[in-house]
């Protein structure tokens, strides 16, 4: 295992061991709002195969508010969802980077960060199948996400917290740090995509995916509340490892989705 991955796991493992028992303790009041956020941007229609995944979340979370964020006039995948057009969304920090990106996946990253920083709730990519309710997670934690499966190196890291499923209270320190890390990443990254898909992928990973890792590294040890990064089996397991809460299908979205490109390439193992 490389030193950067060891650094991350050495930070996260003790926190997980200390707090993981909370996921089994029901509480009368939730810390995180019981709101599910889904995002679909761009001219393509919402994938028909993902409708069943959205329905799985509705089935396991009756009484939750479910929001479908989009950038144009379109019907939601399920009638129970509330449609919110981002034309009416008040950005705080990332509108400039959203407008400056040419990639729908990157735009979605910026939008989810802003939504969660302002409103809280749980963001879920469209290609997640829900296996169990996450009610106890929002009742007991102020912030949660999961590690991605080991992947090809990004900034020298084969293990990273994934932004495909995030739960947080509004105005959380980690999300506010993510917004700052995005600004820093743009100041360091090239301003235009290269011609190859790989170069586009690497640029997007640096500008919009990795800010979550850097924010967690710098903030989780001192942030107030119960904040946890779960092992990959909780949300991202692959056969034969059983999943805990959800299963990520890794459906194609932009070029290939960020996490799909990560995990389809050769794993880096210790």
Rosetta blueprint (number, residue, H / E / L):
1 X L
2 X L
3 X H
4 X H
5 X H
6 X H
7 X H
8 X H
9 X H
10 X H
11 X H
12 X H
13 X H
14 X H
15 X H
16 X H
17 X H
18 X H
19 X H
20 X H
21 X H
22 X H
23 X H
24 X H
25 X L
26 X L
27 X L
28 X L
29 X L
30 X L
31 X L
32 X L
33 X L
34 X L
35 X E
36 X E
37 X E
38 X E
39 X E
40 X E
41 X L
42 X L
43 X L
44 X L
45 X L
46 X L
47 X L
48 X H
49 X H
50 X H
51 X H
52 X H
53 X H
54 X H
55 X H
56 X H
57 X H
58 X H
59 X H
60 X H
61 X L
62 X L
63 X L
64 X L
65 X E
66 X E
67 X E
68 X E
69 X E
70 X E
71 X L
72 X L
73 X L
74 X L
75 X L
76 X L
77 X L
78 X L
79 X L
80 X L
81 X L
82 X E
83 X E
84 X E
85 X E
86 X H
87 X H
88 X H
89 X L
90 X L
91 X L
92 X L
93 X L
94 X L
95 X H
96 X H
97 X H
98 X H
99 X H
100 X H
101 X L
102 X L
103 X L
104 X H
105 X H
106 X H
107 X H
108 X H
109 X H
110 X H
111 X H
112 X H
113 X H
114 X H
115 X H
116 X H
117 X H
118 X H
119 X H
120 X L
121 X E
122 X E
123 X E
124 X E
125 X L
126 X L
127 X L
128 X E
129 X E
130 X E
131 X L
132 X L
133 X L
134 X L
135 X H
136 X H
137 X H
138 X H
139 X H
140 X H
141 X L
142 X L
143 X E
144 X E
145 X E
146 X E
147 X E
148 X L
149 X L
150 X L
151 X L
152 X L
153 X L
154 X E
155 X L
156 X L
157 X E
158 X L
159 X L
160 X L
161 X E
162 X E
163 X E
164 X E
165 X E
166 X E
167 X E
168 X E
169 X L
170 X L
171 X L
172 X L
173 X H
174 X H
175 X H
176 X H
177 X H
178 X H
179 X H
180 X H
181 X H
182 X H
183 X H
184 X H
185 X H
186 X H
187 X H
188 X H
189 X L
190 X L
191 X L
192 X L
193 X L
194 X L
195 X L
196 X L
197 X H
198 X H
199 X H
200 X H
201 X H
202 X H
203 X H
204 X H
205 X H
206 X H
207 X H
208 X H
209 X H
210 X H
211 X H
212 X H
213 X H
214 X H
215 X H
216 X H
217 X H
218 X H
219 X H
220 X L
221 X L
222 X L
223 X L
224 X L
225 X L
226 X L
227 X E
228 X E
229 X E
230 X E
231 X L
232 X H
233 X H
234 X H
235 X L
236 X L
237 X L
238 X L
239 X L
240 X L
241 X L
242 X L
243 X L
244 X L
245 X L
246 X E
247 X E
248 X E
249 X L
250 X L
251 X L
252 X L
253 X L
254 X L
255 X L
256 X L
257 X L
258 X H
259 X H
260 X H
261 X H
262 X H
263 X H
264 X H
265 X L
266 X L
267 X L
268 X L
269 X L
270 X L
